[in-house]
Amino acid sequence: MKRNVILLISVLISGVILATLSLKSESLSNETKIHFNQKNKGIGDLFGVFGNQAMEKNGAWPRVESLRDLNLNIDNDPLKIFDYIDEILKNLDIKYENTKMPNSKPQRLGDYAFFEYFLTLTCSFEKFTQFIIELEKNDKIFIIHEIKFDNDDFSAKKQSTNKEFEIKVRSLNYINKGKK
């Protein structure tokens, strides 16, 4: 009999605690929804609103701002964009031939616009991998679409000699549709 009374009391106390916590949680949730509906913003856009306000107020993110400017604004001059690739190739002392320059108008793929560059590089495997690494480190977004090379005479002795690589690189821009 004592056990039943103790179990009944513990169930009643747990039920009361659960009911009060549920009411408190629901009221906090309603306050949050009202707050965001007053600003005509959805809850899903909360991070974007916070990020934009923090960047505009502080200006403490110059690297992020430059990255946004570099990749959100469509630059219609393919030669200007090629300067990023050219600088990397010159720094690594890689001989190259620009086999096909892109059209003057960027190609579009969904929300992205890109210029496509066809290059023939003459260098060692080591310099080629350094080129790929430097291209990926760059603030401008590049996608390596295709790589072709001849694998004849692949041995440890001949790895230091120059090989010919054909590479297709895309410089990517996100098309900003005015959402901020």
C-alpha positions, 0 to 999 in steps of 0.5 A: 500500500505504501509503495502505491501511494509513493508511486502515485505521488511521484507520478502526480509531481512529475506530471505537474512539472512536465505540464509547467515546463511545456507551458513555459516552452510554448510561451517562449516559442510564441514570443520568438515567432511574434518577434520575427513576424513583426520584422516580416522575416521568416525564422529560416532567414535568421542567420542571414539577417544576423550575418549581414547586420554583424558585417555591416555594423562592425566591418570586421570581416574584410576578407569575407567582404572581399571574397563576396565582392570577388565572387558575387559580382559578375565580371564580364572581362575574361582577360581580367579573370585570367590574370589570377591564373596567369599570376599563379603560373608565372609565380611557379614558372610554368610554361603554358599555352592558352589554347582557347579563350572563353567567349566574351559573355559568361556561360550560365548554369543555374545560379552560376555564371562561368568562363571556361579556360583551356590551357596546355601546361608544360611542367613537372608533376610537382609543379602541376600539383603546386599549381592546383593547390595555389588555384584552390587557395585563391579567393576567386572560385575556380573549378578544375573541370577536366585534366588530360595528360600523357602517361607514357614512360611513367617511372621514378627517373622520368618524373622530374622531366616536363610533361604536357597537361591539358586542363579545363578551368572554370572561373565561377561567379554566383549570380546574386538575385538581390536577396540580402 
